[in-house]
Each structure stands twice: as structure tokens, then as C-alpha cells.
Amino acid sequence: MPKLMRSDWYDLARDMNWTLRYVPHDQAFPPELVGPVAEVPTERWWTWDEPYKLSYREYVYNQSEKDAGVGAVGAAVARSRLFEQIDPGWKGAIKAHFGAVTLSEGESTLAESRMGRFGLAAAWRNMALFGALDEMRHVQIQLKVAHSLLERDQQFEWAHKAYHTENWAIIAARGHDHDLFLCNDVVSTAIQLTFTFETGFTNLQFMGMAADAMEIGDVEFGALISSIQTDEARHAQQGEPTLRILLESGEREYAQRLIDVSFWRAWHLFASLTGPSMDYYTPLEHRTMSFKEFMEEWIIRQFMDQIEDLGLEKPWYWDTFLDELNWRHHCEHAGIWYYRPTVWWHPDAGVSAGEREWLEAKYPGWTQKFGRLWDTVTDSVRNDRLDRTIGNTLPVLCNLCQLPIFMVPGTTSGATAPGQAPRQVDHGGRRYSFCSEPCHWIFTQNPERYASTTTVVDRLIAGEVQPPTPEGVIAYMGITPEVRGDDATRYAWAQPQIEAVA
């Protein structure tokens, strides 16, 4: 049998589009699942195209090669004592990552599968099905690596357990995922998941974390993240062709709003997860760049250039975002450390004398805004008053992003001026509070979409958390004594430095 050249069959096999005759188009592609794009002609979607041309045979071959590479590194690490030699702060970073990200990839599998059925072009459906396979692979290999470390550290159990709990951090992550991945039509998913979230954030985050992991010597995690990143780079390409068709069809306002919503939601999630990992958990001598520098290089410059090249504008809250780059993740970090018994990893305070100098150099004004807070904490640690460094009351949480509401003096984008109430809105007989103007704006765009969500504080007030005590709250969140978070270095950073004697 003659062997055809790939170029002879690929386009025909991929672009199997046809006009439906046996069923109305809206029945095969319901608007509720497709999106409000009735003004875009069906044939216009058939021009959908992306740069990664891949057959199933090629896909399986490439993925098996990558799996073999990750497996070989994991086997080598298992025979060594490399894990024990890794900095404890970095261990906290990878535990936080596994818990917050692993099963989130599973939710992305469902989103990709939905696009694989209801995407409006055969080429799109083809790419989305590869994306679904990608995401299933990401869940499996991350669970495999975490499970291999379980005997050494019980906290790695949360790679699987986290999304089955009502932990405050997971409630926030799950709310983000459900909004952009699961409770979404396919056109919105292509733009919010694959374009904004994956192209703009996860793809770039994996590059940064992979580089940091290799620098630190965590070759297993570095190989794992690099393997995932190459998949993300491919299936993230679904967003741009979808966006182009919308823009060419006069749906500019709709597309802009989708990006404005998803960019802000992704920013708050990554400020909580990636910001502390880069600026506090990574050992000082191995920090290649600050979180802000990373965001400026990969998000502000490259991702925003891509948006503007398509003819869209920066989100309307751009100045607020730039302001938050200077303080948001520092607040999140301090809050996570203060409430460390509520998380499944040991957060590294990361505020030794040398680290403070680095933070002040990278974030001028850090000492004035945050140094005095850590001075007080340091004094309590040195005087054996650890009880004063752990929160016994819960903070007010945002009813949109589910993260704490901060009041930061000297900023233009905090919830309000210090001492005043946060932004609030009354809806359906209930009052909702928000950490920022963009979170408030997202809620008011579609209040029914978010009105039923409840924070841990809402649940405590409603009597769902029993007993209503600090220990009761921790138990409600699924935290058990063997995984309860504490300071990663056992407070070594707080000890007075001994001056060298001449």
C-alpha cells in the first residue's frame, strides 16, 4: 500500500467541516454551551487555524518520549538523597504548587473535552481533544511524583487531597477554576482558559518555576514542570484564533470583557501562589529575578504586546494592577505565614537580614510597608511568644476572589483607605464585600453567577463550621496535625546574627 506524504492527507483529515442537515445547528451546538456568538456565521468558524499541526500518532510518540524522560529523572532521584538536600522553603513552594495545581489540571480536562465536542470548527475540536489528553497527563504525572515523595513527607498527600477539602486556599482556587474553566461556554473558555490563563500565566509560570527548580537543584520538579510547559504552549494556541474570529466579526466588546475578567482573576490567584514562591520561598542565592520583574518581562511586555497586536486594549484597571504588583503578593505571603496552621505546606518567612535587603532593593519602600510588621513578628519569636504570631480570628474575605481584603497604607488600589469599610454591594438581601474595584466590577457584571458563593467566614457565621473555634475551623478545612503548616526553617531567620570577631 503506498505511503502518503503527511501534507497529502493532514488538512483533509483535520478540517472535516460540513453543513448539518439532519439536525438544526443550534441543537447540535446549543448557544448555552457555545456562547453568545449567533452573529458570527458558521462558515466563518471554519477558517479557525492554529500553528501546531499534529496527528494522533505524532502526539503519542512525543508524549511517550517526554514521560520516559520525567520517569528516568524520578527514578534517579528516588535512589538518591537529593530531596533531603533541597532547601525547606523550596519544598514549601512545590507542596503549595502540587495542592493548588494538580487536580486543577483535571478540571481543565473537562474544559478541553467540552471544546472538543462543541468547538465550532473541526480543527478546533481536534486541538481541544489533544488538550484534554494533555491535561489528563498533567494530573497523572504530578500525582505520580507527589506520591513517590509521600513516604518522606506526609504533606505531599495534598496533591490529591486538596481539591476534596474546604480549605480556604482551595475554595479560592476552585472558585477561579469553576468561573473560567467549568461553568463556561466554549468560546469564553478558549479565550479565558487557553489565551489569558495558559498563555498569559500558567505557561509563563511553569517556565519561571522550572528555571528556579534547576537552579536550586530540584531536577525532578524542574523536569516535571518543563514537560508540562511544552504541552501548555501547544494547546494554549486555541485562544488566539478564536479571538481573531470574534474581533473580525464585530465582537470586540465581548472579547475585551472576557479578557478583563479572566486576567484579573488569574492575577490574584498567581499573586497568592507564585509570588511568595519566587520572593520568599526560593533561597536567596538562587533567585534569578523577583516576582515583579518576572511579571514585567513575561506578562506586561510580552502578553500585553500580543493583546495590543490583536487590536485590543489593556484592561481598564491597568493602573490598579501595576500598583498591586508592588504589594499584593507581599500581603498574601504575610497572611499565609500568619495563618500557617491552615495550609498544607510549611511557608518560609523569608525575612532574614539578607533577604530584607534584597526585598528592599527589588521593591523600594518594602521596609516601610512590611518591615515593621516583620519586626514585631521577629520580636515575638525571639521572646518565645509564638502564640502572638498565629491568627486566632479570621480575616474578612473577598466575595469574588475569596482572598483576604487588605488595607495597605500608601497604595492607590487597596480595598479602601485604612480604617474604612471595604467595597460592598447589597444583592438579594445579602451584603457582599470585595478586596478591589475590579473584583467589585466582575461581580456586578453578572451577580447571579457569583451570588451563591460563600467564603469560610460566611460559613462560620452561618453555623456550618462546628465547633466555631480556631481548631474547629482548621479541622473544617481538612488540616490534620501531621500536615499542619509551620515555619519552614523552624524560625532560624529570626535568630540574631552573630558578628564575626576580628
N, C-alpha and C positions, 0 to 999 in steps of 0.2 A: 504494500500500500504506500503510495507516495506520501512524503512528509511535507506538509505545507509550511511555508515560512510564516513566522508569527504575524508579520504585517498583513498577510493574506486573509487571516481569519479573525484577528482580535477585535476590530471595530464592529464587525457584523455580530460577533458573539456577545459583545458588551452592550451595544445600543439596540436592544430588542424592544423598541417602542412601537406601539400601534394604537389606532383609534378603537376604543371599545364599542362593540355593537350589541353584545348580549346583556349588558347591564348599564344603567346610567353612570356617567363618570363620577358624580357625587356620591353614588352608592359604593363604588369601588374605592374611592378616595374621599371619605367624609370630611367636610370642612372642619369639623371639630378636631380631627386628627392631623389634617394637613396644615391648616392655618387660614387666616382671612386674606387669601390671595386670589379671590374669584376674578379680579380684573386682569390677571396675568393669563394669557391664552395657553392652553395645554401644550400646543406645539412649541411655544417659547421655551418651556422647560426642557424640551428635547435637545436644546443646544447646550445643556449643562455639561461641563467638561472640567477635568482636573488633570494635573501633570503626572500623577503616579498611575501608569498603565500597568496593571498587574493581573496575571492569570492565577487561578487557584493552585496550579502545580508550582508555579514560581513562589507563591505565598508560602506554601507548606515547606518547600525547600529552604527558603530564607529563615523562617521561624524555627525550624528544627536546628539549623546551624546556630542561631542565637541561643536557643535553650541549652544546647550542648556546651556552649561557652560559659553560660551562667552556672550550669551544673558542675563543670570542671573546677571553676573557681570556688564554688561552695564546698566541694569535696576536699579541696586543698586546705581551705580554712578550717574545716571540721577536724582535720588531722593535726592542726597547729594550735598554738596558744595565742593566735593573733587577736581574737576577740577580747581576751583578758587584758591585752595591752592597749586597747583603744581608750581614749580619754572618756571619763564618765559623763561629761557634758554632751559629747557627741552621741553616746549611747542614748541619752535622753532624746536627742533630736530624731534618731531613727525609730525609737519606740513611738514617739508622737506621730511620726510620719506613717508608720505601719497602721496604727489605730485609726487615724483620720482618713487615710487614703485607700487602704486595701479593699474594703468592701464598697467604698465609693466607686471603685472601678467596676464592681458588679452592677451598680445602678447605671453606670454608663453603658454596660452591655445591653440593658433593656432599652435605653435611649437609642443606641445604634440599631438594635433589632427593629424598633419601630420605624426608623428611617429606612431600613432595609425592606420594609413592607410598603410603607406609604410615601416614600420619596417619589417625586413627580417625574423622574426620568430613570430609565434603566441603568444608565451609568452611575447615577447617584445611589440607587438601590444596591448595585454591585459593590461600590466602595463602602457603603454602610455595613454590609454583611462582613466584609473583611474587618471593619472597625469593631463589630461585635465579637469576632474571633479574637482580635487584639485584646479587648478588654477582659474577656474570659481568661486569656493567657496571663494578663497582668495580675488578676486575682490569684490565680493558681501559683505563679512563681513567687509572689510576695508571701503568700501563706506558707509555701514550702520553706523559704528562707527563715521566716519567723519561727516556724515550728522546729527547725533544726537548732534554734537557739533557746528553745523553751527550757531545756534541762539546765541551762546556765543561768537563766533569768526568767522568773515567772511573769514578769511584766509583758513579755512578748506574746502572752496569751491574748492580749487585747488587739492584736492584728485581726483576730477573728471575732472576739467578743464585743468590741467597742460598739458596733452598729446595732447590737442586740440589747443595748442598755439605754437608760435615760440620763446619761452623763451630760452635764451642761455643754461641754465642748462638742459632743456628738449631736446634741439637739441642734446646735448652730450649724454644724457641717451638713447634717441631714436636711435641715430647712433649706440651705443653699442648693443642695443636690436635687431635692424634690422640685424646687422652683424652676431650675434651669434644665434638669435632665428628664425627670419622670412625669411631672404634671404639665407637659408642654406639647404643642403641636410640632410637627417635624420641621417646618420652615424655621420656627423660632429656635428649635433645638440645634439645627445646623449653624445658626448664627451665634447663639448664646453658649452652646457647649463647644462646638468644634472650632469656631472662629475666635470668640472672645476668651473663653476659659482655657481651651487647649493651646491655641496659637499664642494667645497673649499671656497666659500664666503658667499652666502646668508644663508645657513643652519647655519653657524657659527655666522654670523652677528646677526641673529634672537636670537640665544642663548645669545649673549652678551647684546643686547638691552633689551631682556626680563628680564635679571638679573638686569640691571640698572633701568629699569622701576619699578620693585618690590622694589628695594632698595629705590627709590625716593618716592614711594607711589602711582605711577600711575598704579593701579591694572588693570584697564580696558585695557590699551595698553599692559601691561605685559601678561594678559590672551590672548589677541588677537594674539600677536606675538608668544607666546608659542603654541597656537593652529595651527598656520600656520607652525611652525617649524617641528611639528610632521609629517605633510604631506610632507614637503620638504625632510625630512630624508628618507621617503619611496620611492617616485618616483625619487629621485636623484640616486637611485641604478641602473638606466638604463645604466649609463655611463660605469661602470666598466666591466660588461660582454661584452659590445660592444668593449671596448678597448682590452680586453683579446683576443677576436677572431681576431681582427686586428693584434695584436702582434704575435699570434700563426700562422698567415697566411703570415708573412713576410712584413707587412705594418708598420713597426716600424717608418720609417722616416715620413710617412704621419701622424701617430698618434702623434708623437712628435711635429710636426709643428702645429697641431690643438691645442695642449695644450699650446705651446709657445705663440700663437696668443691670445687665449682666456684668459690666465692668466694675461697677461699684460693689456688687455682691461678692465678686471674686476678689476684689482688693481687700475687703475686710477679712475674708477668710484667710488669705495668704499673709496678711499683716499679722494674724494671730499664730499661724503655723510656721511660715518660712522666716519671718522677721526675727523672732527670738532665736531660731536655729542658727542663723547666719551671724547675728551680732552678739549673742551671749553664750550659746552652747558650743560653737566651734572654738577650739583652742586658739588663743590669740596669735600664736606663731604661725598658724595655718590659715588665717583669714586672707583670702585673695582680694576681696572687696567687701565693702559694707552693704547691707541690705538696700540702703538708699541708692548707692552707686549702681548696684545691680538693677534696681528698678529704673533708674535713669537711662542706663545703657540699653536694656532689653525691652522695657515696656514703653517708657516715654519716647525714646528716639525711634526704635525700630517698629514697634507695634503701631504707634501713632502715625508714623510715616505711611504705613500700609493703609490705615484708615483714611488719611487725607488723600492718598493717591487714588482711592476709590471715589473721592468726591464727598466724603462725609466730614463732619466736624468733630472736634474734640467734645467729649461730654460737657454739658452745660456747667457742671460742678468742678471743672478742671482746677480752678484755683484752690478749692477746698481739698481736692486730692493732693495737690502739691504741698499744701500746708500740713496735711496729715502725714506725709512722708517723713516729716521731721519728728513726730512724736507718737503716732498711733501705736506702732509695734512696741515702743518702749513702755507705754502704758499697759498693753496686753501682757508683756513679759512680767512686769511688776505684779500685775494681778494674778497671773498664773502662779508665780512663785509664792505670793502671799496666800493663795488658796491651794497650795501644792498637795494637801491631803486629798483633794478632789480629782486629781489626774492620775493616769496610769504610768507615768514616767517620772524620773527624778529631774526636775528642772535645775539647771545650773544658774546661780545668781549672776555670775559673770561680771562682778564689780570689784575685782581686786584693784590695787593701785594702778598697775599697768593697763588693765582693761579700762579703767576710768579715763586714763589719759587718751587711749585710743578712741573711746566713745566721744570725748570732748572734741578731739581733732576731726572726727567724721561728722559730728553733729554739734556744731558750735552752739553753746547755750545748754548742753545736756546737763552740765554740773549744776547750773542754777535751777533747772526744771526738775531734775530727778536725783541729783547728787545728795540733796538734803534728805530726801526720803530714805535713800540707802544709808546715809549717815545714822539715822535713827535706828534702822534695822541692825546695822553693824553694832551699834552700842548695846542693843538688846541681846544680840548673840554673845558678845563678849562678857556680858554680865549675867549669863545663864538665865535669860528671860525669854526663852524661845516661844512661850505662850503668847507673847506680845507680837510675834512675827507671823501668826497664823490667824486668818479671818474667822471669826465666830458669828458674823452676821453676813447675809448675802447682799451683794451689790444690786442696784437697780439695773435691769437688763433691757436692752432694746427689743421692742416687739416686732422688729423686722429682721435684723441680722442675728438676734438672740445673744449678742455680746454685750459686755458691760458698758454703761454710759459713763464717760469720763468728763471731768471738768478740769481743763488744763489751763492755768493762767498763762497769758502771753501768746495764746493761739487765736486764730481767727475762725476756727472751724469746730471748736468744742461744742458740746450739746447746747450750752448757753454760757452766759457769764457765770463765774463761780458764785455759789450761794443762791442761784435761781433754779427754778424747776426746769427739767428737760423739755424738749419739744413734745407736745402732746396733742392728741386729737380724740374726740368722742365719736364713737360709732356703735350703733346697735345697743346702746345702753351700757357700753363699756369704755373705759379710758385706756388709750394706748400711748406708750412713751417711746421716744426714739433718740438714738445717740447722735444723729446728724440730720442736716437738711435733706441730703439725698435719700437716706432711709425713710424719712417722713414723706418725701415725694413719691418714692416707689410704692409705699403703702396706699397713698391717696389716689394713685393711678388705677388701682383695682382693689379696693378694700375688702371685697368679698373673698378674694383669693387668699388673703392673709389673716382675716379676722378671727379664724378659729384656732390659730396657733397660740400656744401658751409657753411661757418661759418656766424655768424651775421655780422662780419666785411666785409666778401666778399659781403654780400647782401647790406650792406651800401654803399660800393664802387660802386656796380653795379646799385645803384639808386632804389633798391627795398624798402628801408626804407624812408618814407616821413612823415614829413619833416626830413631832415638829422641832427637832433639836439638831445641832450640828452633826452629831453622829447619825441621826436619822436621815438627814439629807445625804450624807456620804453613802450610807447603805442604799438609799433610793437610787443613787447614781450608779450602783453596781460595783463600787470600790470596796475591795476586801483588804484585810490587814496586810496580806503578803504582797500586794501590788500598790499599796498606798504611797503616793509620792512624797518625797522628802528632798532636801538639798542634795544635789548630785555629788558634791565634793565633801560632804559632811562639815560644811561651814569653814573649810580651810581658807577661803578667800577673806574671811572676817578676822583672821588672826593678825596681830600686829607684826609688821615686817621687822626682822632683826637687822639692824645696821651692821655692816661689816666693820670689824675692828682693825685699825691700821697696825 
